[in-house]
Amino acid sequence: MAEYLFEFTPVARREVIEASRWYASKNPRLGRRFNQQVTDVLADICRSPFRNAEVQSGLRRARLADFPYHLYYRLEDRTLYVAAVLHTRRNPSAWKKRE
């Protein structure tokens, strides 16, 4: 089985931190659970990076199971680049302004 590395863009990393802090402010367990789900989704993507829908040429989207967030990523060689971690109520093209 192929192994993949992953890397967050600075903006995507900030989005995870902000969402985690917001959930933790409601309940510390929720913040930890959010972080765990991000980790779980990344592990799933690394096992099968082409399983998720391609929403634009080369850009794929994975859903967090229990939170209203999508993780957007690109695969280049053996690295998954996480471009965005967006709430589902945000405009899904918001990540485009970063590239």
ChimeraX commands (.cxc) that place a marker at each C-alpha (Angstrom):
marker #1 position 0.00,0.00,0.00 radius 0.5
marker #1 position 1.30,3.47,-0.89 radius 0.5
marker #1 position 2.02,5.90,1.89 radius 0.5
marker #1 position 1.09,9.54,1.64 radius 0.5
marker #1 position 2.17,12.57,3.61 radius 0.5
marker #1 position -0.11,15.52,4.22 radius 0.5
marker #1 position 0.53,19.20,4.55 radius 0.5
marker #1 position -1.83,22.04,5.50 radius 0.5
marker #1 position -1.70,25.42,3.88 radius 0.5
marker #1 position -1.34,28.13,6.55 radius 0.5
marker #1 position -4.95,29.20,6.00 radius 0.5
marker #1 position -6.30,25.65,6.29 radius 0.5
marker #1 position -4.30,25.11,9.49 radius 0.5
marker #1 position -5.80,28.33,10.91 radius 0.5
marker #1 position -9.30,27.17,9.94 radius 0.5
marker #1 position -8.83,23.93,11.90 radius 0.5
marker #1 position -7.50,25.80,14.92 radius 0.5
marker #1 position -10.33,28.34,14.87 radius 0.5
marker #1 position -13.03,25.69,14.52 radius 0.5
marker #1 position -11.45,23.58,17.25 radius 0.5
marker #1 position -11.30,26.56,19.60 radius 0.5
marker #1 position -14.91,27.46,18.85 radius 0.5
marker #1 position -16.11,23.93,19.64 radius 0.5
marker #1 position -13.88,23.78,22.75 radius 0.5
marker #1 position -15.44,27.03,23.99 radius 0.5
marker #1 position -18.81,25.26,23.92 radius 0.5
marker #1 position -17.47,22.06,25.46 radius 0.5
marker #1 position -13.81,20.96,25.76 radius 0.5
marker #1 position -14.73,17.45,24.60 radius 0.5
marker #1 position -16.19,18.85,21.39 radius 0.5
marker #1 position -12.92,20.57,20.54 radius 0.5
marker #1 position -11.00,17.34,21.04 radius 0.5
marker #1 position -13.59,15.40,19.06 radius 0.5
marker #1 position -13.36,17.88,16.18 radius 0.5
marker #1 position -9.57,17.50,16.11 radius 0.5
marker #1 position -9.88,13.72,16.22 radius 0.5
marker #1 position -12.26,13.72,13.28 radius 0.5
marker #1 position -9.91,15.87,11.23 radius 0.5
marker #1 position -7.16,13.35,12.05 radius 0.5
marker #1 position -9.43,10.42,11.17 radius 0.5
marker #1 position -10.44,11.97,7.83 radius 0.5
marker #1 position -6.78,12.59,6.98 radius 0.5
marker #1 position -5.95,8.97,7.80 radius 0.5
marker #1 position -8.80,7.78,5.55 radius 0.5
marker #1 position -7.64,10.05,2.75 radius 0.5
marker #1 position -4.07,8.79,3.08 radius 0.5
marker #1 position -5.35,5.20,2.76 radius 0.5
marker #1 position -7.51,5.97,-0.27 radius 0.5
marker #1 position -6.92,9.47,-1.66 radius 0.5
marker #1 position -9.02,9.03,-4.80 radius 0.5
marker #1 position -12.16,7.84,-3.01 radius 0.5
marker #1 position -13.56,11.33,-2.42 radius 0.5
marker #1 position -15.34,13.34,-5.07 radius 0.5
marker #1 position -13.32,15.61,-7.30 radius 0.5
marker #1 position -15.04,19.01,-7.08 radius 0.5
marker #1 position -12.67,20.70,-9.49 radius 0.5
marker #1 position -9.77,19.47,-11.56 radius 0.5
marker #1 position -7.40,17.94,-9.02 radius 0.5
marker #1 position -9.28,19.20,-5.96 radius 0.5
marker #1 position -11.18,16.71,-3.84 radius 0.5
marker #1 position -13.55,17.11,-0.91 radius 0.5
marker #1 position -13.93,14.90,2.16 radius 0.5
marker #1 position -16.66,15.32,4.77 radius 0.5
marker #1 position -16.20,15.17,8.54 radius 0.5
marker #1 position -18.65,12.62,9.95 radius 0.5
marker #1 position -20.13,14.52,12.90 radius 0.5
marker #1 position -19.34,18.14,12.13 radius 0.5
marker #1 position -20.58,20.38,9.30 radius 0.5
marker #1 position -17.15,20.71,7.70 radius 0.5
marker #1 position -15.50,19.67,4.47 radius 0.5
marker #1 position -11.78,19.19,3.98 radius 0.5
marker #1 position -10.53,20.19,0.51 radius 0.5
marker #1 position -7.29,18.68,-0.73 radius 0.5
marker #1 position -5.05,18.10,-3.73 radius 0.5
marker #1 position -2.74,15.17,-4.33 radius 0.5
marker #1 position 0.69,15.86,-5.78 radius 0.5
marker #1 position 3.12,12.96,-5.99 radius 0.5
marker #1 position 2.91,11.40,-2.50 radius 0.5
marker #1 position 1.74,14.52,-0.66 radius 0.5
marker #1 position -1.82,15.57,0.13 radius 0.5
marker #1 position -2.08,19.33,0.32 radius 0.5
marker #1 position -5.01,20.44,2.48 radius 0.5
marker #1 position -6.23,23.67,0.88 radius 0.5
marker #1 position -9.20,24.40,3.12 radius 0.5
marker #1 position -11.31,23.17,6.01 radius 0.5
marker #1 position -14.63,24.92,5.50 radius 0.5
marker #1 position -17.94,24.94,7.30 radius 0.5
marker #1 position -20.62,23.61,4.95 radius 0.5
marker #1 position -22.54,26.88,5.20 radius 0.5
marker #1 position -19.60,28.83,3.76 radius 0.5
marker #1 position -19.34,29.39,0.07 radius 0.5
marker #1 position -17.42,26.33,-1.20 radius 0.5
marker #1 position -15.49,28.49,-3.66 radius 0.5
marker #1 position -14.05,30.59,-0.81 radius 0.5
marker #1 position -10.83,28.58,-0.97 radius 0.5
marker #1 position -10.24,29.74,-4.56 radius 0.5
marker #1 position -9.35,33.24,-3.41 radius 0.5
marker #1 position -6.25,31.78,-1.73 radius 0.5
marker #1 position -4.59,30.24,-4.75 radius 0.5
marker link #1:1,2 radius 0.2
marker link #1:2,3 radius 0.2
marker link #1:3,4 radius 0.2
marker link #1:4,5 radius 0.2
marker link #1:5,6 radius 0.2
marker link #1:6,7 radius 0.2
marker link #1:7,8 radius 0.2
marker link #1:8,9 radius 0.2
marker link #1:9,10 radius 0.2
marker link #1:10,11 radius 0.2
marker link #1:11,12 radius 0.2
marker link #1:12,13 radius 0.2
marker link #1:13,14 radius 0.2
marker link #1:14,15 radius 0.2
marker link #1:15,16 radius 0.2
marker link #1:16,17 radius 0.2
marker link #1:17,18 radius 0.2
marker link #1:18,19 radius 0.2
marker link #1:19,20 radius 0.2
marker link #1:20,21 radius 0.2
marker link #1:21,22 radius 0.2
marker link #1:22,23 radius 0.2
marker link #1:23,24 radius 0.2
marker link #1:24,25 radius 0.2
marker link #1:25,26 radius 0.2
marker link #1:26,27 radius 0.2
marker link #1:27,28 radius 0.2
marker link #1:28,29 radius 0.2
marker link #1:29,30 radius 0.2
marker link #1:30,31 radius 0.2
marker link #1:31,32 radius 0.2
marker link #1:32,33 radius 0.2
marker link #1:33,34 radius 0.2
marker link #1:34,35 radius 0.2
marker link #1:35,36 radius 0.2
marker link #1:36,37 radius 0.2
marker link #1:37,38 radius 0.2
marker link #1:38,39 radius 0.2
marker link #1:39,40 radius 0.2
marker link #1:40,41 radius 0.2
marker link #1:41,42 radius 0.2
marker link #1:42,43 radius 0.2
marker link #1:43,44 radius 0.2
marker link #1:44,45 radius 0.2
marker link #1:45,46 radius 0.2
marker link #1:46,47 radius 0.2
marker link #1:47,48 radius 0.2
marker link #1:48,49 radius 0.2
marker link #1:49,50 radius 0.2
marker link #1:50,51 radius 0.2
marker link #1:51,52 radius 0.2
marker link #1:52,53 radius 0.2
marker link #1:53,54 radius 0.2
marker link #1:54,55 radius 0.2
marker link #1:55,56 radius 0.2
marker link #1:56,57 radius 0.2
marker link #1:57,58 radius 0.2
marker link #1:58,59 radius 0.2
marker link #1:59,60 radius 0.2
marker link #1:60,61 radius 0.2
marker link #1:61,62 radius 0.2
marker link #1:62,63 radius 0.2
marker link #1:63,64 radius 0.2
marker link #1:64,65 radius 0.2
marker link #1:65,66 radius 0.2
marker link #1:66,67 radius 0.2
marker link #1:67,68 radius 0.2
marker link #1:68,69 radius 0.2
marker link #1:69,70 radius 0.2
marker link #1:70,71 radius 0.2
marker link #1:71,72 radius 0.2
marker link #1:72,73 radius 0.2
marker link #1:73,74 radius 0.2
marker link #1:74,75 radius 0.2
marker link #1:75,76 radius 0.2
marker link #1:76,77 radius 0.2
marker link #1:77,78 radius 0.2
marker link #1:78,79 radius 0.2
marker link #1:79,80 radius 0.2
marker link #1:80,81 radius 0.2
marker link #1:81,82 radius 0.2
marker link #1:82,83 radius 0.2
marker link #1:83,84 radius 0.2
marker link #1:84,85 radius 0.2
marker link #1:85,86 radius 0.2
marker link #1:86,87 radius 0.2
marker link #1:87,88 radius 0.2
marker link #1:88,89 radius 0.2
marker link #1:89,90 radius 0.2
marker link #1:90,91 radius 0.2
marker link #1:91,92 radius 0.2
marker link #1:92,93 radius 0.2
marker link #1:93,94 radius 0.2
marker link #1:94,95 radius 0.2
marker link #1:95,96 radius 0.2
marker link #1:96,97 radius 0.2
marker link #1:97,98 radius 0.2
marker link #1:98,99 radius 0.2
view
